[in-house]
Amino acid sequence: MDNDNAKSGWTPKVAVFFGFFIMGFVDVVGIATNYVKNDFNLSSTLANTIPMMVFLWFAVFSIPTGILMGQIGKKKTVLLSLVITTIAMIIPFISYTFPMVLSAFALLGISNTILQVSLNPLVAAMFKKEKIASVLTAGQFIKAISSLLGPVIAGVAANCFSDWKVTFVIFSVTSLLSVLLLLFSRTGEQEFENRQSSFKSVLTLLKDKYILYCFLCILFIVGLDVGINTSAPELLIKRMGLELSRAGLGSSIYFAAKTIGAFAGTLLLLKFPPLYFLRYSLIFAIMAFVVLMFVQNLWFSLILIFIIGFTCANVFPIVFSFALQKNRQRSNEISSLMIMGVSGGAVILPVQGLMIDNFGFSASLSVLLFCLIINLLLTNIFKENAQ
């Protein structure tokens, strides 16, 4: 299976992993929202339309991207996403108005959806079956590094160039380099057929309990991700009395832990069976979360948040790899369905909001614990096919 890739050398692999770095650009929306809010004196409600412009497209474009892959292939679909990213990132620098910023981040959301749907199966098609979980985890590690660098690059641009929008130029040039690198690389798509698909054919995959459980696992782990990102600062404010400016440390600790966890997972998954690794990761995450629900000490809370981030870092790529391996001939459709689960994770925040309004903040944490427990229970279906 790897013969063609061996002949083509390391360039294709560098090209596709570069794609994961570009994938992380979407997380710049967090720091960008703060800058845009100040620059245009926006209300919080209006400013929050920026991240909404990004997140919305995971629900809208996931299945159409899977269909598109069946028509033009994975590599061309990835290239399309990188070209759109290049264009999207230069728009705010050329024309810095609020409507243009919204347009730019809408394009970024669309391109990122296309990239997430198409890049994972392209990478999986280039490696042996037993390496897929480790390779996709390595991709998530690279994406995490990019996500962490976004706010740093924006800060450096603001300090060194007195214009934070230089960040967009840097991102646009980097995306263009990724386009050129992949364009001139030979990538293989062995064992993966570019079959024609439709909305109906994608949704019928949910009749397969294995695929359904993979979808639900991704929905709940993304829900946990979004929930922790929102709840960690609030927890430090309410229980430890931290100011908002310092409470953001909770989110930073969580994402730093995910970055380290993804790197560790890349290595450990070469030695341990993915299912074994997944189940024990979730068990440790649940134990840490139960303690976090009751602890009152700042440093102990930060350590527990780190443990949760570290242990949950590899759930998404492992489950994604399980889904892709279930039916390699339908990888386009499976990938689009799994990425649709990313948008579905947004349902967790409203549920948490209802819990806070009716039962208080501590009760809302039980929603996130529920996500972890459900994920652990869902792993039972993987016994037959994922080992």
ZATIBA-969404 format. One record per residue (C-alpha): residue number from 1; residue in one letter; chain; z, y, x. Coordinates in steps of 0.2 Angstrom, whole numbers, padded with zeros to 4 digits. Each point is the difference from the previous one (the first is absolute). Layout:
{nr->NUM&rest->a&kette->A&w->Z&v->Y&u->X} $
...
//
This chain:
{nr->1&rest->m&kette->A&w->0000&v->0000&u->0000} $
{nr->2&rest->d&kette->A&w->0004&v->0012&u->0014} $
{nr->3&rest->n&kette->A&w->-0016&v->-0003&u->0011} $
{nr->4&rest->d&kette->A&w->-0010&v->0015&u->-0006} $
{nr->5&rest->n&kette->A&w->0015&v->0011&u->0002} $
{nr->6&rest->a&kette->A&w->0004&v->-0007&u->0018} $
{nr->7&rest->k&kette->A&w->-0018&v->0005&u->0005} $
{nr->8&rest->s&kette->A&w->0002&v->0017&u->-0007} $
{nr->9&rest->g&kette->A&w->0015&v->0003&u->0010} $
{nr->10&rest->w&kette->A&w->0015&v->0011&u->-0004} $
{nr->11&rest->t&kette->A&w->-0009&v->0015&u->-0007} $
{nr->12&rest->p&kette->A&w->-0001&v->-0006&u->-0018} $
{nr->13&rest->k&kette->A&w->0019&v->-0004&u->0000} $
{nr->14&rest->v&kette->A&w->0004&v->0017&u->0007} $
{nr->15&rest->a&kette->A&w->-0011&v->0008&u->-0013} $
{nr->16&rest->v&kette->A&w->0008&v->-0009&u->-0015} $
{nr->17&rest->f&kette->A&w->0018&v->0003&u->0007} $
{nr->18&rest->f&kette->A&w->-0005&v->0019&u->0002} $
{nr->19&rest->g&kette->A&w->-0003&v->-0001&u->-0019} $
{nr->20&rest->f&kette->A&w->0018&v->-0004&u->-0003} $
{nr->21&rest->f&kette->A&w->0005&v->0016&u->0010} $
{nr->22&rest->i&kette->A&w->-0012&v->0010&u->-0011} $
{nr->23&rest->m&kette->A&w->0009&v->-0009&u->-0015} $
{nr->24&rest->g&kette->A&w->0016&v->0009&u->0004} $
{nr->25&rest->f&kette->A&w->-0008&v->0017&u->-0002} $
{nr->26&rest->v&kette->A&w->0004&v->-0001&u->-0018} $
{nr->27&rest->d&kette->A&w->0019&v->0002&u->0003} $
{nr->28&rest->v&kette->A&w->-0003&v->0018&u->0007} $
{nr->29&rest->v&kette->A&w->0000&v->0005&u->-0019} $
{nr->30&rest->g&kette->A&w->0019&v->0000&u->0001} $
{nr->31&rest->i&kette->A&w->0001&v->0014&u->0014} $
{nr->32&rest->a&kette->A&w->-0016&v->0009&u->-0006} $
{nr->33&rest->t&kette->A&w->0008&v->0002&u->-0018} $
{nr->34&rest->n&kette->A&w->0014&v->0010&u->0008} $
{nr->35&rest->y&kette->A&w->-0011&v->0011&u->0010} $
{nr->36&rest->v&kette->A&w->-0012&v->0003&u->-0015} $
{nr->37&rest->k&kette->A&w->0014&v->0003&u->-0012} $
{nr->38&rest->n&kette->A&w->0007&v->0014&u->0012} $
{nr->39&rest->d&kette->A&w->-0018&v->0007&u->0004} $
{nr->40&rest->f&kette->A&w->-0005&v->0002&u->-0018} $
{nr->41&rest->n&kette->A&w->0018&v->0003&u->-0007} $
{nr->42&rest->l&kette->A&w->-0002&v->-0015&u->-0012} $
{nr->43&rest->s&kette->A&w->0013&v->-0007&u->-0012} $
{nr->44&rest->s&kette->A&w->0006&v->-0017&u->0003} $
{nr->45&rest->t&kette->A&w->-0009&v->-0007&u->-0015} $
{nr->46&rest->l&kette->A&w->-0017&v->0007&u->0006} $
{nr->47&rest->a&kette->A&w->0003&v->-0005&u->0018} $
{nr->48&rest->n&kette->A&w->0003&v->-0018&u->-0005} $
{nr->49&rest->t&kette->A&w->-0018&v->-0001&u->-0007} $
{nr->50&rest->i&kette->A&w->-0005&v->-0002&u->0019} $
{nr->51&rest->p&kette->A&w->0008&v->-0017&u->0003} $
{nr->52&rest->m&kette->A&w->-0005&v->-0005&u->-0018} $
{nr->53&rest->m&kette->A&w->-0019&v->0004&u->0005} $
{nr->54&rest->v&kette->A&w->0002&v->-0013&u->0014} $
{nr->55&rest->f&kette->A&w->0010&v->-0013&u->-0010} $
{nr->56&rest->l&kette->A&w->-0011&v->0000&u->-0016} $
{nr->57&rest->w&kette->A&w->-0015&v->-0008&u->0008} $
{nr->58&rest->f&kette->A&w->0008&v->-0016&u->0005} $
{nr->59&rest->a&kette->A&w->0000&v->-0004&u->-0019} $
{nr->60&rest->v&kette->A&w->-0018&v->0007&u->-0003} $
{nr->61&rest->f&kette->A&w->-0010&v->-0006&u->0015} $
{nr->62&rest->s&kette->A&w->0008&v->-0017&u->0006} $
{nr->63&rest->i&kette->A&w->-0011&v->-0011&u->-0011} $
{nr->64&rest->p&kette->A&w->-0016&v->0010&u->0002} $
{nr->65&rest->t&kette->A&w->0002&v->-0001&u->0019} $
{nr->66&rest->g&kette->A&w->0001&v->-0019&u->-0001} $
{nr->67&rest->i&kette->A&w->-0016&v->0000&u->-0011} $
{nr->68&rest->l&kette->A&w->-0008&v->0012&u->0013} $
{nr->69&rest->m&kette->A&w->0005&v->-0012&u->0015} $
{nr->70&rest->g&kette->A&w->-0009&v->-0014&u->-0009} $
{nr->71&rest->q&kette->A&w->-0016&v->0010&u->0000} $
{nr->72&rest->i&kette->A&w->0000&v->0009&u->0017} $
{nr->73&rest->g&kette->A&w->0012&v->-0011&u->0010} $
{nr->74&rest->k&kette->A&w->0017&v->0004&u->0008} $
{nr->75&rest->k&kette->A&w->-0005&v->0009&u->0015} $
{nr->76&rest->k&kette->A&w->-0011&v->0013&u->-0009} $
{nr->77&rest->t&kette->A&w->0014&v->0003&u->-0013} $
{nr->78&rest->v&kette->A&w->0012&v->0003&u->0014} $
{nr->79&rest->l&kette->A&w->-0012&v->0012&u->0008} $
{nr->80&rest->l&kette->A&w->-0002&v->0009&u->-0016} $
{nr->81&rest->s&kette->A&w->0018&v->0003&u->-0002} $
{nr->82&rest->l&kette->A&w->0001&v->0007&u->0018} $
{nr->83&rest->v&kette->A&w->-0014&v->0012&u->-0003} $
{nr->84&rest->i&kette->A&w->0009&v->0006&u->-0016} $
{nr->85&rest->t&kette->A&w->0016&v->0002&u->0010} $
{nr->86&rest->t&kette->A&w->-0009&v->0010&u->0013} $
{nr->87&rest->i&kette->A&w->-0007&v->0012&u->-0013} $
{nr->88&rest->a&kette->A&w->0016&v->0001&u->-0010} $
{nr->89&rest->m&kette->A&w->0010&v->0005&u->0015} $
{nr->90&rest->i&kette->A&w->-0011&v->0015&u->0006} $
{nr->91&rest->i&kette->A&w->0000&v->0008&u->-0018} $
{nr->92&rest->p&kette->A&w->0017&v->0009&u->0001} $
{nr->93&rest->f&kette->A&w->-0004&v->0007&u->0017} $
{nr->94&rest->i&kette->A&w->-0016&v->0007&u->-0005} $
{nr->95&rest->s&kette->A&w->0005&v->0007&u->-0018} $
{nr->96&rest->y&kette->A&w->0019&v->0001&u->-0002} $
{nr->97&rest->t&kette->A&w->0003&v->0003&u->-0019} $
{nr->98&rest->f&kette->A&w->0010&v->-0011&u->-0011} $
{nr->99&rest->p&kette->A&w->-0015&v->-0007&u->-0010} $
{nr->100&rest->m&kette->A&w->-0008&v->-0005&u->0017} $
{nr->101&rest->v&kette->A&w->0016&v->-0008&u->0006} $
{nr->102&rest->l&kette->A&w->0001&v->-0010&u->-0016} $
{nr->103&rest->s&kette->A&w->-0018&v->-0005&u->0002} $
{nr->104&rest->a&kette->A&w->0003&v->-0005&u->0018} $
{nr->105&rest->f&kette->A&w->0015&v->-0011&u->-0004} $
{nr->106&rest->a&kette->A&w->-0009&v->-0008&u->-0015} $
{nr->107&rest->l&kette->A&w->-0014&v->-0005&u->0012} $
{nr->108&rest->l&kette->A&w->0014&v->-0006&u->0012} $
{nr->109&rest->g&kette->A&w->0007&v->-0011&u->-0014} $
{nr->110&rest->i&kette->A&w->-0017&v->-0007&u->-0004} $
{nr->111&rest->s&kette->A&w->-0004&v->-0004&u->0018} $
{nr->112&rest->n&kette->A&w->0017&v->-0007&u->0003} $
{nr->113&rest->t&kette->A&w->-0002&v->-0012&u->-0015} $
{nr->114&rest->i&kette->A&w->-0017&v->-0005&u->0006} $
{nr->115&rest->l&kette->A&w->0007&v->-0003&u->0017} $
{nr->116&rest->q&kette->A&w->0015&v->-0010&u->-0005} $
{nr->117&rest->v&kette->A&w->-0010&v->-0011&u->-0011} $
{nr->118&rest->s&kette->A&w->-0014&v->-0003&u->0012} $
{nr->119&rest->l&kette->A&w->0008&v->0000&u->0018} $
{nr->120&rest->n&kette->A&w->0013&v->-0014&u->-0003} $
{nr->121&rest->p&kette->A&w->-0013&v->-0013&u->-0005} $
{nr->122&rest->l&kette->A&w->-0012&v->0005&u->0014} $
{nr->123&rest->v&kette->A&w->0014&v->-0002&u->0013} $
{nr->124&rest->a&kette->A&w->0005&v->-0017&u->-0008} $
{nr->125&rest->a&kette->A&w->-0018&v->-0006&u->0001} $
{nr->126&rest->m&kette->A&w->0000&v->0003&u->0019} $
{nr->127&rest->f&kette->A&w->0015&v->-0011&u->0004} $
{nr->128&rest->k&kette->A&w->0005&v->-0018&u->-0002} $
{nr->129&rest->k&kette->A&w->0010&v->-0004&u->-0016} $
{nr->130&rest->e&kette->A&w->0016&v->-0003&u->0009} $
{nr->131&rest->k&kette->A&w->0000&v->0017&u->0008} $
{nr->132&rest->i&kette->A&w->-0004&v->0011&u->-0015} $
{nr->133&rest->a&kette->A&w->0018&v->0004&u->-0005} $
{nr->134&rest->s&kette->A&w->0004&v->0005&u->0018} $
{nr->135&rest->v&kette->A&w->-0016&v->0010&u->0001} $
{nr->136&rest->l&kette->A&w->0003&v->0009&u->-0016} $
{nr->137&rest->t&kette->A&w->0018&v->0004&u->0005} $
{nr->138&rest->a&kette->A&w->-0007&v->0007&u->0016} $
{nr->139&rest->g&kette->A&w->-0011&v->0011&u->-0011} $
{nr->140&rest->q&kette->A&w->0015&v->0007&u->-0010} $
{nr->141&rest->f&kette->A&w->0009&v->0003&u->0016} $
{nr->142&rest->i&kette->A&w->-0015&v->0011&u->0006} $
{nr->143&rest->k&kette->A&w->0000&v->0009&u->-0017} $
{nr->144&rest->a&kette->A&w->0019&v->0003&u->0001} $
{nr->145&rest->i&kette->A&w->-0003&v->0009&u->0017} $
{nr->146&rest->s&kette->A&w->-0013&v->0011&u->-0007} $
{nr->147&rest->s&kette->A&w->0011&v->0004&u->-0015} $
{nr->148&rest->l&kette->A&w->0015&v->0005&u->0012} $
{nr->149&rest->l&kette->A&w->-0012&v->0011&u->0010} $
{nr->150&rest->g&kette->A&w->-0007&v->0010&u->-0015} $
{nr->151&rest->p&kette->A&w->0015&v->0012&u->-0001} $
{nr->152&rest->v&kette->A&w->0002&v->0001&u->0019} $
{nr->153&rest->i&kette->A&w->-0019&v->0005&u->0002} $
{nr->154&rest->a&kette->A&w->0003&v->0013&u->-0014} $
{nr->155&rest->g&kette->A&w->0015&v->0007&u->0008} $
{nr->156&rest->v&kette->A&w->-0009&v->0001&u->0017} $
{nr->157&rest->a&kette->A&w->-0015&v->0008&u->-0008} $
{nr->158&rest->a&kette->A&w->0011&v->0013&u->-0008} $
{nr->159&rest->n&kette->A&w->0010&v->0004&u->0016} $
{nr->160&rest->c&kette->A&w->-0014&v->-0001&u->0012} $
{nr->161&rest->f&kette->A&w->-0015&v->0008&u->-0010} $
{nr->162&rest->s&kette->A&w->0010&v->0009&u->-0013} $
{nr->163&rest->d&kette->A&w->-0010&v->-0009&u->-0013} $
{nr->164&rest->w&kette->A&w->0006&v->-0016&u->-0007} $
{nr->165&rest->k&kette->A&w->-0018&v->-0003&u->-0007} $
{nr->166&rest->v&kette->A&w->-0006&v->-0005&u->0017} $
{nr->167&rest->t&kette->A&w->0008&v->-0017&u->-0005} $
{nr->168&rest->f&kette->A&w->-0015&v->-0002&u->-0011} $
{nr->169&rest->v&kette->A&w->-0013&v->0003&u->0014} $
{nr->170&rest->i&kette->A&w->0009&v->-0013&u->0011} $
{nr->171&rest->f&kette->A&w->0000&v->-0013&u->-0014} $
{nr->172&rest->s&kette->A&w->-0018&v->0004&u->-0004} $
{nr->173&rest->v&kette->A&w->-0006&v->-0002&u->0018} $
{nr->174&rest->t&kette->A&w->0010&v->-0016&u->0001} $
{nr->175&rest->s&kette->A&w->-0008&v->-0007&u->-0016} $
{nr->176&rest->l&kette->A&w->-0017&v->0004&u->0007} $
{nr->177&rest->l&kette->A&w->0004&v->-0010&u->0016} $
{nr->178&rest->s&kette->A&w->0005&v->-0014&u->-0011} $
{nr->179&rest->v&kette->A&w->-0016&v->0000&u->-0009} $
{nr->180&rest->l&kette->A&w->-0010&v->0000&u->0016} $
{nr->181&rest->l&kette->A&w->0010&v->-0014&u->0008} $
{nr->182&rest->l&kette->A&w->-0002&v->-0011&u->-0015} $
{nr->183&rest->l&kette->A&w->-0018&v->0004&u->-0003} $
{nr->184&rest->f&kette->A&w->-0005&v->-0007&u->0017} $
{nr->185&rest->s&kette->A&w->0011&v->-0015&u->-0001} $
{nr->186&rest->r&kette->A&w->-0005&v->-0018&u->-0005} $
{nr->187&rest->t&kette->A&w->0012&v->-0006&u->-0013} $
{nr->188&rest->g&kette->A&w->0000&v->-0018&u->-0007} $
{nr->189&rest->e&kette->A&w->0004&v->-0004&u->-0018} $
{nr->190&rest->q&kette->A&w->0000&v->-0019&u->0002} $
{nr->191&rest->e&kette->A&w->0007&v->-0011&u->-0015} $
{nr->192&rest->f&kette->A&w->0000&v->0016&u->-0011} $
{nr->193&rest->e&kette->A&w->-0015&v->0001&u->-0012} $
{nr->194&rest->n&kette->A&w->-0006&v->0016&u->-0007} $
{nr->195&rest->r&kette->A&w->-0001&v->-0006&u->-0018} $
{nr->196&rest->q&kette->A&w->-0004&v->0012&u->-0014} $
{nr->197&rest->s&kette->A&w->0016&v->0004&u->-0011} $
{nr->198&rest->s&kette->A&w->0005&v->0010&u->-0015} $
{nr->199&rest->f&kette->A&w->0015&v->0008&u->-0008} $
{nr->200&rest->k&kette->A&w->0002&v->-0016&u->-0010} $
{nr->201&rest->s&kette->A&w->-0002&v->-0012&u->0015} $
{nr->202&rest->v&kette->A&w->0013&v->0010&u->0009} $
{nr->203&rest->l&kette->A&w->0013&v->0000&u->-0014} $
{nr->204&rest->t&kette->A&w->-0003&v->-0018&u->-0004} $
{nr->205&rest->l&kette->A&w->0008&v->-0004&u->0017} $
{nr->206&rest->l&kette->A&w->0017&v->0004&u->-0008} $
{nr->207&rest->k&kette->A&w->-0002&v->-0016&u->-0010} $
{nr->208&rest->d&kette->A&w->0003&v->-0009&u->0017} $
{nr->209&rest->k&kette->A&w->0020&v->0000&u->0001} $
{nr->210&rest->y&kette->A&w->-0001&v->0000&u->0019} $
{nr->211&rest->i&kette->A&w->-0011&v->0016&u->0000} $
{nr->212&rest->l&kette->A&w->0011&v->0008&u->-0014} $
{nr->213&rest->y&kette->A&w->0016&v->-0003&u->0010} $
{nr->214&rest->c&kette->A&w->-0008&v->0008&u->0015} $
{nr->215&rest->f&kette->A&w->-0005&v->0015&u->-0010} $
{nr->216&rest->l&kette->A&w->0017&v->0001&u->-0007} $
{nr->217&rest->c&kette->A&w->0008&v->-0001&u->0017} $
{nr->218&rest->i&kette->A&w->-0010&v->0014&u->0006} $
{nr->219&rest->l&kette->A&w->0003&v->0011&u->-0015} $
{nr->220&rest->f&kette->A&w->0019&v->-0003&u->0002} $
{nr->221&rest->i&kette->A&w->0001&v->0003&u->0019} $
{nr->222&rest->v&kette->A&w->-0010&v->0016&u->-0002} $
{nr->223&rest->g&kette->A&w->0012&v->0005&u->-0014} $
{nr->224&rest->l&kette->A&w->0014&v->-0003&u->0012} $
{nr->225&rest->d&kette->A&w->-0009&v->0010&u->0014} $
{nr->226&rest->v&kette->A&w->-0002&v->0015&u->-0012} $
{nr->227&rest->g&kette->A&w->0017&v->-0002&u->-0007} $
{nr->228&rest->i&kette->A&w->0009&v->-0001&u->0017} $
{nr->229&rest->n&kette->A&w->-0010&v->0015&u->0006} $
{nr->230&rest->t&kette->A&w->0006&v->0010&u->-0015} $
{nr->231&rest->s&kette->A&w->0018&v->-0007&u->-0001} $
{nr->232&rest->a&kette->A&w->0006&v->0000&u->0018} $
{nr->233&rest->p&kette->A&w->0001&v->0019&u->0002} $
{nr->234&rest->e&kette->A&w->0008&v->0001&u->-0018} $
{nr->235&rest->l&kette->A&w->0013&v->-0014&u->0005} $
{nr->236&rest->l&kette->A&w->0005&v->0010&u->0016} $
{nr->237&rest->i&kette->A&w->0002&v->0016&u->-0010} $
{nr->238&rest->k&kette->A&w->0010&v->-0007&u->-0014} $
{nr->239&rest->r&kette->A&w->0011&v->-0012&u->0010} $
{nr->240&rest->m&kette->A&w->0002&v->0008&u->0017} $
{nr->241&rest->g&kette->A&w->-0003&v->0019&u->-0005} $
{nr->242&rest->l&kette->A&w->-0014&v->0003&u->0011} $
{nr->243&rest->e&kette->A&w->-0012&v->0015&u->-0002} $
{nr->244&rest->l&kette->A&w->-0017&v->-0004&u->-0006} $
{nr->245&rest->s&kette->A&w->-0008&v->0005&u->0017} $
{nr->246&rest->r&kette->A&w->0011&v->-0013&u->0009} $
{nr->247&rest->a&kette->A&w->-0001&v->-0013&u->-0014} $
{nr->248&rest->g&kette->A&w->-0018&v->-0003&u->0004} $
{nr->249&rest->l&kette->A&w->0007&v->-0010&u->0015} $
{nr->250&rest->g&kette->A&w->0001&v->-0015&u->-0013} $
{nr->251&rest->s&kette->A&w->-0018&v->0000&u->-0002} $
{nr->252&rest->s&kette->A&w->-0004&v->0002&u->0018} $
{nr->253&rest->i&kette->A&w->0011&v->-0014&u->0005} $
{nr->254&rest->y&kette->A&w->-0008&v->-0011&u->-0013} $
{nr->255&rest->f&kette->A&w->-0018&v->0003&u->0006} $
{nr->256&rest->a&kette->A&w->0005&v->-0002&u->0018} $
{nr->257&rest->a&kette->A&w->0008&v->-0017&u->-0004} $
{nr->258&rest->k&kette->A&w->-0016&v->-0005&u->-0009} $
{nr->259&rest->t&kette->A&w->-0010&v->0005&u->0016} $
{nr->260&rest->i&kette->A&w->0011&v->-0010&u->0011} $
{nr->261&rest->g&kette->A&w->0001&v->-0014&u->-0013} $
{nr->262&rest->a&kette->A&w->-0019&v->-0001&u->-0001} $
{nr->263&rest->f&kette->A&w->-0001&v->-0002&u->0019} $
{nr->264&rest->a&kette->A&w->0013&v->-0013&u->0001} $
{nr->265&rest->g&kette->A&w->-0009&v->-0009&u->-0014} $
{nr->266&rest->t&kette->A&w->-0016&v->0000&u->0009} $
{nr->267&rest->l&kette->A&w->0008&v->-0010&u->0014} $
{nr->268&rest->l&kette->A&w->0011&v->-0011&u->-0011} $
{nr->269&rest->l&kette->A&w->-0013&v->-0006&u->-0012} $
{nr->270&rest->l&kette->A&w->-0009&v->-0008&u->0015} $
{nr->271&rest->k&kette->A&w->0014&v->-0012&u->0002} $
{nr->272&rest->f&kette->A&w->0008&v->-0002&u->-0018} $
{nr->273&rest->p&kette->A&w->-0009&v->-0005&u->-0016} $
{nr->274&rest->p&kette->A&w->-0003&v->0016&u->-0011} $
{nr->275&rest->l&kette->A&w->0008&v->-0008&u->-0015} $
{nr->276&rest->y&kette->A&w->0016&v->-0004&u->0010} $
{nr->277&rest->f&kette->A&w->0000&v->0018&u->0008} $
{nr->278&rest->l&kette->A&w->-0003&v->0008&u->-0017} $
{nr->279&rest->r&kette->A&w->0014&v->-0009&u->-0010} $
{nr->280&rest->y&kette->A&w->0013&v->0003&u->0014} $
{nr->281&rest->s&kette->A&w->-0005&v->0018&u->0001} $
{nr->282&rest->l&kette->A&w->0002&v->0003&u->-0019} $
{nr->283&rest->i&kette->A&w->0017&v->-0009&u->0001} $
{nr->284&rest->f&kette->A&w->0007&v->0011&u->0014} $
{nr->285&rest->a&kette->A&w->-0007&v->0016&u->-0009} $
{nr->286&rest->i&kette->A&w->0009&v->-0005&u->-0016} $
{nr->287&rest->m&kette->A&w->0016&v->-0003&u->0009} $
{nr->288&rest->a&kette->A&w->-0001&v->0018&u->0008} $
{nr->289&rest->f&kette->A&w->-0005&v->0008&u->-0016} $
{nr->290&rest->v&kette->A&w->0015&v->-0007&u->-0010} $
{nr->291&rest->v&kette->A&w->0011&v->0007&u->0013} $
{nr->292&rest->l&kette->A&w->-0009&v->0017&u->0000} $
{nr->293&rest->m&kette->A&w->0003&v->0002&u->-0018} $
{nr->294&rest->f&kette->A&w->0019&v->0001&u->0003} $
{nr->295&rest->v&kette->A&w->0002&v->0007&u->0018} $
{nr->296&rest->q&kette->A&w->0007&v->0018&u->0002} $
{nr->297&rest->n&kette->A&w->-0002&v->0002&u->0019} $
{nr->298&rest->l&kette->A&w->-0015&v->0010&u->0007} $
{nr->299&rest->w&kette->A&w->-0004&v->-0010&u->0015} $
{nr->300&rest->f&kette->A&w->0003&v->-0017&u->-0008} $
{nr->301&rest->s&kette->A&w->-0012&v->0006&u->-0014} $
{nr->302&rest->l&kette->A&w->-0013&v->0005&u->0013} $
{nr->303&rest->i&kette->A&w->0002&v->-0017&u->0008} $
{nr->304&rest->l&kette->A&w->-0003&v->-0009&u->-0016} $
{nr->305&rest->i&kette->A&w->-0015&v->0011&u->-0005} $
{nr->306&rest->f&kette->A&w->-0007&v->-0005&u->0017} $
{nr->307&rest->i&kette->A&w->0003&v->-0018&u->-0003} $
{nr->308&rest->i&kette->A&w->-0009&v->0001&u->-0017} $
{nr->309&rest->g&kette->A&w->-0015&v->0009&u->0008} $
{nr->310&rest->f&kette->A&w->-0001&v->-0012&u->0014} $
{nr->311&rest->t&kette->A&w->0001&v->-0016&u->-0011} $
{nr->312&rest->c&kette->A&w->-0012&v->0007&u->-0013} $
{nr->313&rest->a&kette->A&w->-0013&v->0006&u->0013} $
{nr->314&rest->n&kette->A&w->-0011&v->-0016&u->-0001} $
{nr->315&rest->v&kette->A&w->0001&v->-0005&u->-0018} $
{nr->316&rest->f&kette->A&w->-0016&v->0009&u->-0005} $
{nr->317&rest->p&kette->A&w->-0011&v->-0007&u->0014} $
{nr->318&rest->i&kette->A&w->0007&v->-0018&u->-0002} $
{nr->319&rest->v&kette->A&w->-0003&v->0000&u->-0019} $
{nr->320&rest->f&kette->A&w->-0017&v->0008&u->0003} $
{nr->321&rest->s&kette->A&w->-0005&v->-0013&u->0012} $
{nr->322&rest->f&kette->A&w->0006&v->-0014&u->-0012} $
{nr->323&rest->a&kette->A&w->-0011&v->0007&u->-0014} $
{nr->324&rest->l&kette->A&w->-0015&v->0001&u->0012} $
{nr->325&rest->q&kette->A&w->0002&v->-0018&u->0006} $
{nr->326&rest->k&kette->A&w->0002&v->-0007&u->-0018} $
{nr->327&rest->n&kette->A&w->-0019&v->0003&u->-0003} $
{nr->328&rest->r&kette->A&w->-0009&v->0006&u->0015} $
{nr->329&rest->q&kette->A&w->-0017&v->0001&u->-0010} $
{nr->330&rest->r&kette->A&w->0007&v->0013&u->-0012} $
{nr->331&rest->s&kette->A&w->0009&v->0010&u->0013} $
{nr->332&rest->n&kette->A&w->-0008&v->0017&u->-0006} $
{nr->333&rest->e&kette->A&w->0006&v->-0002&u->-0017} $
{nr->334&rest->i&kette->A&w->0018&v->-0006&u->0005} $
{nr->335&rest->s&kette->A&w->0001&v->0014&u->0012} $
{nr->336&rest->s&kette->A&w->-0004&v->0013&u->-0013} $
{nr->337&rest->l&kette->A&w->0012&v->-0008&u->-0012} $
{nr->338&rest->m&kette->A&w->0014&v->0000&u->0013} $
{nr->339&rest->i&kette->A&w->-0003&v->0019&u->0004} $
{nr->340&rest->m&kette->A&w->0001&v->0004&u->-0018} $
{nr->341&rest->g&kette->A&w->0017&v->-0007&u->0001} $
{nr->342&rest->v&kette->A&w->0004&v->0015&u->0011} $
{nr->343&rest->s&kette->A&w->-0002&v->0012&u->-0014} $
{nr->344&rest->g&kette->A&w->0010&v->-0011&u->-0012} $
{nr->345&rest->g&kette->A&w->0015&v->0002&u->0012} $
{nr->346&rest->a&kette->A&w->0002&v->0018&u->-0008} $
{nr->347&rest->v&kette->A&w->0007&v->-0007&u->-0015} $
{nr->348&rest->i&kette->A&w->0017&v->-0003&u->0009} $
{nr->349&rest->l&kette->A&w->0003&v->0019&u->0002} $
{nr->350&rest->p&kette->A&w->0000&v->0003&u->-0019} $
{nr->351&rest->v&kette->A&w->0011&v->-0015&u->-0003} $
{nr->352&rest->q&kette->A&w->0012&v->0007&u->0013} $
{nr->353&rest->g&kette->A&w->0000&v->0017&u->-0008} $
{nr->354&rest->l&kette->A&w->0005&v->-0008&u->-0017} $
{nr->355&rest->m&kette->A&w->0014&v->-0009&u->0009} $
{nr->356&rest->i&kette->A&w->0007&v->0016&u->0008} $
{nr->357&rest->d&kette->A&w->-0001&v->0010&u->-0017} $
{nr->358&rest->n&kette->A&w->0009&v->-0014&u->-0010} $
{nr->359&rest->f&kette->A&w->0011&v->-0009&u->0013} $
{nr->360&rest->g&kette->A&w->0001&v->0011&u->0016} $
{nr->361&rest->f&kette->A&w->-0007&v->-0001&u->0017} $
{nr->362&rest->s&kette->A&w->0009&v->-0016&u->0006} $
{nr->363&rest->a&kette->A&w->-0007&v->-0010&u->-0015} $
{nr->364&rest->s&kette->A&w->-0018&v->0006&u->0005} $
{nr->365&rest->l&kette->A&w->0002&v->-0009&u->0017} $
{nr->366&rest->s&kette->A&w->0001&v->-0016&u->-0010} $
{nr->367&rest->v&kette->A&w->-0018&v->0002&u->-0005} $
{nr->368&rest->l&kette->A&w->-0005&v->-0001&u->0019} $
{nr->369&rest->l&kette->A&w->0011&v->-0015&u->0002} $
{nr->370&rest->f&kette->A&w->-0009&v->-0008&u->-0014} $
{nr->371&rest->c&kette->A&w->-0016&v->0003&u->0009} $
{nr->372&rest->l&kette->A&w->0006&v->-0010&u->0015} $
{nr->373&rest->i&kette->A&w->0007&v->-0014&u->-0010} $
{nr->374&rest->i&kette->A&w->-0016&v->-0002&u->-0011} $
{nr->375&rest->n&kette->A&w->-0010&v->-0001&u->0017} $
{nr->376&rest->l&kette->A&w->0011&v->-0014&u->0007} $
{nr->377&rest->l&kette->A&w->-0001&v->-0010&u->-0016} $
{nr->378&rest->l&kette->A&w->-0019&v->0002&u->-0001} $
{nr->379&rest->t&kette->A&w->-0002&v->-0007&u->0018} $
{nr->380&rest->n&kette->A&w->0004&v->-0017&u->-0008} $
{nr->381&rest->i&kette->A&w->-0018&v->-0001&u->-0006} $
{nr->382&rest->f&kette->A&w->-0006&v->0002&u->0018} $
{nr->383&rest->k&kette->A&w->0007&v->-0017&u->0005} $
{nr->384&rest->e&kette->A&w->-0015&v->-0010&u->-0003} $
{nr->385&rest->n&kette->A&w->-0014&v->0011&u->0007} $
{nr->386&rest->a&kette->A&w->0008&v->0012&u->0013} $
{nr->387&rest->q&kette->A&w->0009&v->-0011&u->0013} $
//
